[in-house]
Amino acid sequence: METKDYNASHKAIVTVVGTDQVGIIAKVSGFLATKDVNIEDISQTVLSGRFVMMMSVDLSKTSQSISVIKEELNTLGKSEHLSISMMHEDVFTEMNRI
């Protein structure tokens, strides 16, 4: 089993951006479910045909490291012509601090 590479807070933010298409939420949430990652909050919108989604997720039950999940999300994004990223909640908070 891999060592998790994040601190005591097992929260992360997943962002998805791309051209709107059927099934984006299902594909991303289905992938996360296979990794035992729980979606705690989700917000999505479509602006002029662009799909934008943010998810707050809990990684406490997954056996995989955040770096492995990030890489696999990136691969999923490429196959679906989407930009999918994940960052630890602490990093996201610091990046968006005013």
Contacts in CASP RR format, 6 or more apart in sequence:
PFRMAT RR
TARGET T0000
AUTHOR 0000-0000-0000
METHOD contacts of the structure
MODEL  1
METKDYNASHKAIVTVVGTDQVGIIAKVSGFLATKDVNIEDISQTVLSGR
FVMMMSVDLSKTSQSISVIKEELNTLGKSEHLSISMMHEDVFTEMNRI
1 63 0 8 1.000
2 63 0 8 1.000
2 64 0 8 1.000
2 65 0 8 1.000
2 68 0 8 1.000
3 65 0 8 1.000
4 10 0 8 1.000
4 59 0 8 1.000
4 65 0 8 1.000
4 66 0 8 1.000
5 65 0 8 1.000
5 66 0 8 1.000
5 67 0 8 1.000
6 12 0 8 1.000
6 59 0 8 1.000
6 66 0 8 1.000
6 88 0 8 1.000
7 88 0 8 1.000
7 90 0 8 1.000
9 88 0 8 1.000
9 89 0 8 1.000
9 90 0 8 1.000
10 58 0 8 1.000
10 59 0 8 1.000
10 60 0 8 1.000
11 40 0 8 1.000
11 56 0 8 1.000
11 57 0 8 1.000
11 58 0 8 1.000
11 59 0 8 1.000
11 88 0 8 1.000
11 89 0 8 1.000
12 56 0 8 1.000
12 57 0 8 1.000
12 59 0 8 1.000
12 66 0 8 1.000
12 86 0 8 1.000
12 87 0 8 1.000
12 88 0 8 1.000
12 89 0 8 1.000
12 92 0 8 1.000
13 54 0 8 1.000
13 55 0 8 1.000
13 56 0 8 1.000
13 57 0 8 1.000
13 86 0 8 1.000
13 87 0 8 1.000
13 89 0 8 1.000
13 92 0 8 1.000
14 28 0 8 1.000
14 32 0 8 1.000
14 53 0 8 1.000
14 54 0 8 1.000
14 55 0 8 1.000
14 57 0 8 1.000
14 73 0 8 1.000
14 84 0 8 1.000
14 85 0 8 1.000
14 86 0 8 1.000
15 52 0 8 1.000
15 53 0 8 1.000
15 54 0 8 1.000
15 55 0 8 1.000
15 83 0 8 1.000
15 84 0 8 1.000
15 85 0 8 1.000
15 86 0 8 1.000
16 24 0 8 1.000
16 28 0 8 1.000
16 44 0 8 1.000
16 51 0 8 1.000
16 52 0 8 1.000
16 53 0 8 1.000
16 54 0 8 1.000
16 55 0 8 1.000
16 77 0 8 1.000
16 82 0 8 1.000
16 83 0 8 1.000
16 84 0 8 1.000
17 50 0 8 1.000
17 51 0 8 1.000
17 52 0 8 1.000
17 53 0 8 1.000
17 82 0 8 1.000
17 83 0 8 1.000
18 50 0 8 1.000
18 51 0 8 1.000
18 52 0 8 1.000
18 81 0 8 1.000
18 82 0 8 1.000
18 83 0 8 1.000
19 49 0 8 1.000
19 50 0 8 1.000
19 51 0 8 1.000
19 81 0 8 1.000
20 46 0 8 1.000
20 49 0 8 1.000
20 50 0 8 1.000
20 51 0 8 1.000
21 51 0 8 1.000
21 80 0 8 1.000
24 51 0 8 1.000
24 53 0 8 1.000
24 80 0 8 1.000
24 82 0 8 1.000
25 42 0 8 1.000
25 44 0 8 1.000
25 53 0 8 1.000
27 76 0 8 1.000
27 80 0 8 1.000
28 53 0 8 1.000
28 55 0 8 1.000
28 73 0 8 1.000
28 76 0 8 1.000
28 84 0 8 1.000
29 39 0 8 1.000
29 55 0 8 1.000
31 72 0 8 1.000
31 73 0 8 1.000
31 76 0 8 1.000
32 38 0 8 1.000
32 39 0 8 1.000
32 55 0 8 1.000
32 57 0 8 1.000
35 62 0 8 1.000
35 64 0 8 1.000
35 69 0 8 1.000
35 72 0 8 1.000
36 61 0 8 1.000
36 62 0 8 1.000
36 63 0 8 1.000
37 57 0 8 1.000
37 58 0 8 1.000
37 59 0 8 1.000
37 61 0 8 1.000
37 62 0 8 1.000
37 69 0 8 1.000
38 57 0 8 1.000
38 58 0 8 1.000
38 60 0 8 1.000
38 61 0 8 1.000
39 55 0 8 1.000
39 56 0 8 1.000
39 57 0 8 1.000
40 56 0 8 1.000
40 57 0 8 1.000
40 58 0 8 1.000
41 55 0 8 1.000
41 56 0 8 1.000
42 53 0 8 1.000
42 54 0 8 1.000
42 55 0 8 1.000
42 56 0 8 1.000
43 53 0 8 1.000
43 54 0 8 1.000
43 55 0 8 1.000
44 51 0 8 1.000
44 52 0 8 1.000
44 53 0 8 1.000
44 54 0 8 1.000
45 51 0 8 1.000
45 52 0 8 1.000
45 53 0 8 1.000
46 52 0 8 1.000
51 82 0 8 1.000
56 89 0 8 1.000
57 86 0 8 1.000
59 66 0 8 1.000
59 69 0 8 1.000
62 69 0 8 1.000
66 86 0 8 1.000
66 88 0 8 1.000
69 86 0 8 1.000
70 85 0 8 1.000
70 86 0 8 1.000
70 87 0 8 1.000
73 84 0 8 1.000
73 85 0 8 1.000
73 86 0 8 1.000
74 84 0 8 1.000
74 85 0 8 1.000
76 82 0 8 1.000
76 84 0 8 1.000
77 83 0 8 1.000
77 84 0 8 1.000
87 95 0 8 1.000
END
